[in-house]
């Protein structure tokens, strides 16, 4: 594989794997856990729910993994537009702002009730964090990109540790009520906050999310580099080692700065960054180095239209279509398996919608 010119199959597949869980995969495995009673499936079903505050479940990394993947792809895009920086700046800013707009539409389903609108969003967080990370990546040297990544995490830690909120009478700097993150959201974030007094996609917590995107960009830059171009498996091995190192840093940091998705803590960035690196390294090794790609085609179909399916699930009633197509099978199934058939029907319906777009070469790109 030419690491510089070929599109990484692993990126589309990993993005599709990530979106699969949002596209009904989590409901399917929760139903399987309940129907089978198998301990490992029940454990995995528990992983399909967000942790309320401190701690980590697999479902907590779906969002940051997507941002990491967006970061990995940027150095490849940058290489294609290297001779037109003005156009690239325009593209970066436009993409960031379009994602913010799509996030607002997603949250409010085009019902513009301005008193109840929520402006902070998953897509908005991705857009802003990716945009600022891309601007840093373009204007900082190789080593200063690493400095920026680390500095943002350290500054964020210092801000939360030394400037707790006091307006709600709780002085734990890492609690929902006592964190500086929630304080800034309550006073400066426009619109409705997702948790009333705090928004997980609010203003200040965008800062460490920039580091999540930068970790992806550093990874993409490494994959494109001249290092071990004739022995790409070594690149995968280096990424695995780096992933384990990040996991270790995240776990150690967790002792004083808890792993927390809602606050997007620096320890959380390291922890999910390590897991993201490990997942990407495995997909890269299997697909782009060893060339085993056919198995991942279902994920590629999802990944190549990831924004489409994310938005479509909010705007299109796939559940009604799935009930129409698979409702008979659901009714015939034994009671514990009804939710399994229903969830599987939903996943299949969404996938064939994306497969139709794939065959017609219709791709929503932002």
N, C-alpha and C positions, 0 to 999 in steps of 0.2 A: 504493500500500500504506500502511495506517496502521501505522507502526512501533511503536505502543504496544499495539495490541489484537490484531493478527493474529498467529497462530502462524507462525513463520518456517519456510517450507518448506525453506529452505536448510540449516537446522540438522539436520532429520531426514535429509536427503539426504547431508550431509557426514558425519554420524554413520554412516550406512549405507556410504558410501564407505570410511570408516575400518575398519569391521568386516568389509567384504568381504575384505580381505587376511587377516584372522584366520580367516575362514570358507572358507579354501581358495584364495583368490586368489593367495597367495604361491606355493603349490605349483603352481598352474596356470601361472604365468608362468615359474617355474623350469623346468618341463617344456617350455614353449614355446621358451625360450631354448636348451635342449639339442636339441630336435627340429629347429628351423629353422636354427640356426647364425647367425642374423642378429645382427650386432654390437650393435645397440641393444637387442634383446631379451636378449642375454647380459649386457649392462650392467645392464639392469633386474633380471634374475635375481640378479645380485650384490647389488643393493640390497635384495633380499628376505631378507637374513640380517643378524642383529645383528653389529655390530662387537664384537670380543672385549673391548676396553677403551677406549682413547682413539680418537676419531674418530666418524664418523657415516655411517650408511646410512639410506635412507628408512624401512626397517622399524623403526628406532629411534624414530620419531616416532609410531607407531601409538598407543602408550599415552599419551604426553603430549597428543596431539591429542584423544583422547577426554576427558581431564581438562579441557582447554581448552574443548571444546564444552559440557561440563557446567557450566563457569563461565559461558559466554555465555548459557545458558538461565536462569540464576538470577535476574537482574534482572527478567525477565518473570514468573517465579513470584512474586517478591517483590511486584510490582505488584498481583497478584491477591489477595494475602493481607495487604496493607499495614495493614489495620484490625484485624488479629488477630495481634499480634507474639508473644504467648504461644504460640499454636498453631504459629506459624512456627518459633520456637525449638525446640519439641518435634519438629517435622517434620525440622528440620536435624540435630539430634542423633540422632534415630531412624534417619534415612537413613544417616548416617555409620556408625553401629554395625551396622546391617543389612548394609551392604556389607562391613564387616569380617568378619561371620559368614559371608556368602556366599563370601568369599575363602577362609576356612578350609575350608569345605565343598568348594570347587573344588579346592584343593590336595590334599585328603586323600580326595576322592571318597567321603565318608561312612564311610570306614574309619578309625575313631578309635583308631589305634595311637598312644597318647600319647607313646611314646618316639621315634617317627619323625615326629611331626606338624610341619608347617611353618605357623607362624602368620602370618608376613609374606606379603603377597599383592598382586597387581595391584589387585584390587577393594578390598582394605583400604587401599592407598595412595590410591586414588581417593576412598574414603569419608572418610578422615581429612583429607586435603588439602582436599577440597571443603568439609567441615564447618568446619574452622578458617577457611578463606577466606570462607565465607558469614558466619560470626560477625564477622569483621573488617569485611566489606563492610557489614553491617547497622549496625555501631556506629561506623564511622569516616566522617568527612566526605569529600566528593569528592576533595579534594587529599590528604588523609591516607591514602586508599586507595592512591594512587600511592606515597606515602612508605613505607607498609608493604611494598608489592611490592618496591621497591628495597632497603629496609633488610634484609629477609630474605635477599636475594641477597648483599648486602655482608657481613652477619654470618656467613653460611654460608662465604663465601670466607675470611674472617678466621679462623674456627674451624679450617678444614682447613689453612690456610697456616701458622698459628702453633702448632698443637697436633697434630703428627704422632704416630702410634702408634709405640711402640718395643718392644712385646712380642714381635714376630716378627723383630726384627733388621734390618728394612728401613726406611730413613729418608726415602724419597720420599713426601711427604705426599699425593700423588695416585695412589699405587699401591694395589693391592688389599691388600697386606700392611701398608703403612705409613700408610694413611689413618685418620683419626679415625672415619670412618663405619664401617669394618670393626671397629675396636676396640670401639666401643659395641655393635655387633651381637654380637660374640663374648662380651661380658660381660653384656649386659642384654637382648638380644632373645630371647624365649622360643622353645623348640622348635628344629627343624632349620633351619640356614641354607642357602639355595639353592646357594651356591658354597663351602660348607664353612667358610670363614673370613670370608665376607662375604655379605650379602644385598642384592640390588639394590632391594628394597622394604623395607629396614630402617628403623630408628628415626630417625636424624639426617637422612638424605636426604629425609625427609618435609618438612623445613623449606623447602627451595627449591621443592618440589612445590606448596606453598601458593601461591607466587608464580605458578606456572603456572596454577592455578585463578583467581587474582586477575586475571591478564592476560585470561582469558576473561570474567570478570565486568566488568572495565573496558570490554571490547569490547561486551558486551551492553548495558551502561549507555549507551555512546555511540550504539549503534544505536537505542535507545529515546528518546534525547534529542530536544529540539526543533530541534537544529541541522539545517539543510538538509532539513526535512521535505518540501518541495516539489521538491527536487532530490536524491533519494536516491542518485543516481550519484556525487554528490560525497562522500557518506559512504563509499562503496566505494573511491573514489580516496584518501581520507584513510587508510583502513585499509591500502591497498596501500603508501602512503608510510611509514606506521608499521611495517608488516611489513619493508620494506627497511631501515629504521633499526634495528630489532631484530636483523636478520640481520647488519648491519654491526657492531653492538655485540658480538654473540656471536662473530663472527670475530676481532675485535680482542682480546677478552677471552681467546679461545682461546690466545693467545700465552703468557699467564702462568697461566691456569687452564683446562686443556684441556677441550674439549667431550667429555663422557663421560656416557652414559646410566646406567651402573651407579652412578656417584656422584651423578647428577642435578645436575651442576655448574651454577653460575650462568651460565656461558657456554652450556651446553646449554639452559637455560631460555630464554635470549634467542634462540638459534638456532632452536629448535623453535617458540618463540612467534612469531617472525617468519614461519616457514613456515606455521604454523597460521593466522595473520592473513591471509596471502596466499591460502591455500586458501579460507578463509571468505569473504573479500572477493569472490573469483571466483564462488563458489556464490551468495552474496547478490546480486551484480550480475545474474547470469544468471537466477536464479529469482525473487527477490523484487522486483527493480527492473524488469527487462525482461519478466518473466512467462513465461519459457520453462521449464516445469516437467515436461512429459510425459516427457522424455528421462531424468529422474532417478528415475522411479517404481521401478525395480528396487532402487535404493539406499534409497529411502524405506521400502520394505517391510522391509529389513534394519534400518534405523536406528530405526524405531519400536518394534522389539523387540530392541534391541541386547544388553541384559543376558540376555534369554532365550536367544539363540543362543550367547552366550559360555558360559553355564552348561550349556546342552543338549549342546554338543559334548563336554563332560567326562562327562556322565551318560548320553548316548544314543549308541549305535553307528551313527552315520550312514554310516560307511564300509561296514558290512555291507549296509545298504539300497542304497547306491549300487552296490555290486558286484552285488547281485541284479538291479537295474534296468538297469545299463549294462555288466555284465561281458561280455556277448556282443559288444557293439560294441568293447570293449577288446581282446578276443581277435582280432577280425577286422582290427584296425588294424595297419599296418606297425610294426615294432619301435620306431623312435624316437618314434612317436606314441601308443603304448600309455599311457605316463604322462600324456600330455595328455588323452586320453579319460577316463582314470580320475579325474584331478583335476577335469575339467569335470563329470563325473557327480556327484562329491561336492558341488561348488558348487551344481549344479542341485537336488540332493536337499535340501540345507539351505535353499535359497531357497524351494522349494515348501512345505516345512514352515512357514516363516515366512509365506508367502502364505496358507496355510490359516488360520493364526492371525489374519492381517490381515483376511481375509474374514469370519471369525467374531467380529471385534472383540475378540480376546483379547490383551491387552497386559500384560506384567509390568512394573509400575512400582514403583520403590523410593523 
